[in-house]
């Protein structure tokens, strides 16, 4: 037997679960691309807010908050989150305000914080200071170091081309090498259903959805570095300061097949128009744009657990845009299940995230 745990996928899901499993046995992680976090993990808006997501996701956020605060000296830095709405957005804004526990602002107060907001267009505004930027590279590389420090392997540029069930577990072929392991962890992001098919198992029905992003120069005369992230009520668009520039997204969810995603110009233009509607600074130039695939299970919750049809096949999938913020607790839950450990996380969430709900 070559290894105990074969992890397919080198995004935040695969690297974090590999790190948690490394003390429990030999880990071999395989990633198709030449770098970790190449696809969605490397294109994340990278915000941590405990209140973002459905209640089970919020539970993961809260359970992982201390890890984010302390890992490698901490991967969080202050950002804040503001939600703004137009005159017709009252119901959507109120739902966001309650869910995110926002402090209400007048349009003028919102403009004092973000000077480019147009108080004539902003009818509703609220803010929370309990939101932080995530240093995604530090988080990802910290998990990778944990794998290597326990003697685990991380193989990039090694696409898995064959998966076979064997008496002792699984045999995979990647980059011309054949490796056997007891447990196969499917953390392949948008490709998780394809991995299941390769392993002879029926897919669970995941849907990759594109989300686009445009990088804009800072508005003339403005320094946005201390501005909060701004969300249009009902998540119709968002804007986030990044390295002295602005990232603007139409916040779209367009179903796509698994691929190396790129921004759709028309969708991006529509999102930029929604952003421009709320500010006084016109968009004069898009410096660059990109997109990522946020992959959802049918009920939009994570899938963490053994496939009920094969006790050696483990799903760690369906992060749907919350992979970075949930990674510390989600990977801990996975390791509790895989290691047979009792824990409060497992008691609370194992059944909720189990793939058995789709089988």
N, C-alpha and C positions, 0 to 999 in steps of 0.2 A: 504494500500500500504506500503510495507516494505522499499522501497528505490526508489530513482529517477533513478539512473544509475547503471546497473549491468555490470561490466567489466569482461570478460572472458579472462584470460591470465595475468600472472605475470612476463613477461619479460619487457624489457624497453618500449615497445609500450604500454602495458596495464597500467603499473605503472605511466608512464608519463602522459597519457591521464586521468587517474584517478586523478592525482594531479591537473591538470588544471580544471577538472570538480568539484572537491571538494567544491570550493567556490560557485558553482552554484546550488548545491543540494546534497542529500545524495548519497554516493558512496559505493557500495559493490563489492569488487574485489575477484575473485576466481581463484586460481592457483592449478593445479593438484599436482605439486611437493611440497616438504616440505620446499623449499626455493625459494625466488624470484630470477629471472634471472638464473635459473638452466640450461636451454638449450642454445640456441645460444647467448643470452645476456651475459651469464657468460663465453663464449668461444670466445669473440670478440678480434680482433687484437687491437681494442681501439685506433685508430688514428683519429685525427681531422685535416682535410685539407679542406678548403673551396672549393677548385677546384676539389675535388674528386666526380665524378658522372655526370649524365646528367644535362643539364641546369636547369630543375625544382628542382633537388636535390641540386645543387649548390645554388639555391635561398634559400632553406631551411637552408642549412649550414650557409649562410651569415646572415640570419635572427636570427639564434640561437647562433651566436658566442658570443655575449655579455653575454648571460645566462651562457654559459660554463665558461666564464672568471670570473664571479662574484658569481655563485651559491655556497653556503656553503664556501665562501672564494675562490672559483675558483676550477675547476676540471681539468684544463689543466696544463701541464708542458712541457717545450721545448723538441722537439725531432728532427725535420727536416726529410726530405724525399729525398732520392737519387734514381735515376733510372739509371741502367746500361744496356748496350747492347753489343752483340757480333758483329762481322764484318757483318753478314747477317741481323742484326736487325735495319738497318738504317731507314726504313719507320716506323716501330713500335716505335722506339725511338723518331723520329721527331714528331709523333702524340702525344706521351706522353709529350714531351717537350713543345709543344704548348698548350696542354690542361691544364697542371699543371703549366705553366709559370715558367719553370725551367731555372736556370742559368747554362750555359754549363761549363763543366769541362774537362780538359785533363785526360787521364787515370792516369797520375802521380799525378795530384791534387786529384783525387778520392782516390787514395791509401794513400795519406797523411792524409785524413780524416778517412778512414777505412783501416788500414794497411794490412788486410788479402786479399784485392782485388788484383787480378793478372793483372798488366798493360799489360801483353802480351795477355790476353784474352779480356780485357775490351776495346772495340773500341769506345764506346759512353758512356758519363756520364753527368748527370745534377743533380742539387740540388735545393731545396727550403728550406728556414728556416721557412716558414710559415706552419709548421705542428707540432702538439702537441700530446702528450699522453693524453688520457682521463682516469681519475680515475673513472672507471666504477662503482665500489662499492659505492663510494661517491655520484655519480650522481643518481644511482638507489635508494639508501637509502634516499637521499634528497627528491626525489619525493614521496617516501613512507611516510616520515614524514609529508609531506604536506597533504596527504590523511587523515592520523590519526589526524592531528591537527584540521581538520574541522569535526571531528566526523565520518569519513569514516571507513569502515571495510576492512581489508585485511585478507583473509582466505587462508592459504596455506595447502597443503595436502588435498585439497577438490576438487576432480574431478567432473566436471559437467556431470551428467549421463542422464539428461532429460531436454528438453526445450519445452515449450508449449506456444502458443499464447493465451492470455486471453484478455478480453474486455479492461482492463486498461493498457495492455502492454505485459509483458512477465512473465512467471513463470519458474524458473529453480530449479532443484534438484541437490544438491551437498553435498556429505558426509552425506546423510540421512536428510538433512535440505531442506525445500522448501522456496524459496524466490521469491517475486514478485517485479517487477520494471517497470517503465515507458519505459525506453530505454535500449536496449541490445547493448553493444559495443563489437564487435567481434575483439579481439586483441590476438588471440590464436596462433600466429606465424605459424609454419608449419601445424597446425591443423585447420586453419581458414575455409577451405572448409568443413571439417568435422563438425564444429560447425554450419555452414550454413545449411548443410543437416539435422542436428538434429532439427534445427528451421523450417524446412519445406521449405527452400529456395534452389534454384539451386546454385551450386558452381560457382565461377568465373574463375576457371582454374589456381590456384596457383601451382607452382612447387617448392618443397623444393629441394635444391641442397647441397650436402655435400662439406665441405671444411675441410681439415685435417691440423694438426699442430704437429710438433715435437719440443721438448725442448732439446737443446744441451748444454753441458757445454761450458763455455767460451774457445776460443782457447788458447792453452798454451802461457803464458806470455802476454796475452792481457786482457785489461779491456774495455769491449764494452759499458759500461754504457752511454757514451757520443756520441756513434755512432748514425747516423740517421737510420731510417728504410730504407731498401734497397729493391727496386722493380726491378725485371727483366723486360726489355722492353716488352710491350704487356701483362704485368702481367702473366708471365710464372712461376714465383715463387716470394716469398718475404722472407725477413729476418728482424726480429725486436729484438733489445735488450730488455731484460726484467729481472729485478732484478739480473743483473750481468751474465745472461745467454743469449742464443740466441734462438729465436723461428723461425723456418723455416717452410714454407708452400709451397706445390706444387701449391697452388692457383687454385685447381681444382673446377669444377662445375659439379658434377655428380648427375643427378636426382635420388631422393630417396623418398620412402614413408615416412610419418611422423613417427619418432621413435627417441629413445635416441641414437644419432649417435656415431660411433666410427671410428677411422682411418683405412683405408685400407692399409695394409703393402706394397703392390706393388705400389700403387699410391704414397705413402709417399716416397718410395725408388726412384721413378722416379723424384720426386720433389727435393729430397736431391741431386741427381745426377746433376740436372740443377744448383743448388746452388754451388756444389763443382766445377763445370766447370769454375766458375768465381772467385774462391778464391784459395789461396795457402795453406789454413789450411784444411786438410782432416777431414771428419766426422768419428770420432773414436767410438762414443757412443751416442745413443739416450737415454736420461734419462727417458722421458715419452712421450706419444703422445695422442692425442684426436682429436675429430672432432665436428663440429656443422653443423646445417642445415640453410642455407641462403635461405629464401623463396621469390620467385619472382612472380609478376603478369605477364601475357603474354607479356606486353610491357615493363617490368622491371622498372616500376615506382610505387611509393607508391599508395595505394588505401585508400582514406580518404573520408568518406561521407556516407549519408543515402542510403540504398539500394532502388532503384526506385520502387521495388515491395512491399516494406513494410516500411512505414515512421517511424517505431519504431526500426528498425534494422540498426545499424551503423557499417561500416567497418573501421578498423584502422589496416592496414595489408600491406604485401608486402615490408617490409623494406629492404630485399635483401642485408644485410651486411652493411647498412648505418644507422641502427636503433639508435645507440648511438649518432652519430654526428648530425643526423636530429631531435632527440627526442624533444629538446626544442621548435623548431618552428613547427614541425609536430603536437605535442600535442596542441600547441596554436591554430593552424589552426582548429583542430578538435573541440576544445572548442568554437571557434568563430562560427563554423557552428551549433553545438549543442545548443549553447546559443542564436543563432539568432543575433549575433553581426556583424556589419560591420567592416571590417578591410582591410588594404592594403594587408596582406597575403591572405585573402579570395578573394579579387578582382583579385589578380594575379594568384592564384593556385587552387582555388576550382574546377573549371571545369577540369583542367588538371588531378587532382587526383580522380575525382569523379568515383564511381563504375558504374555510368550510361554508361560509355564508353564501357562496356562489356555486356550490357543488351539490 
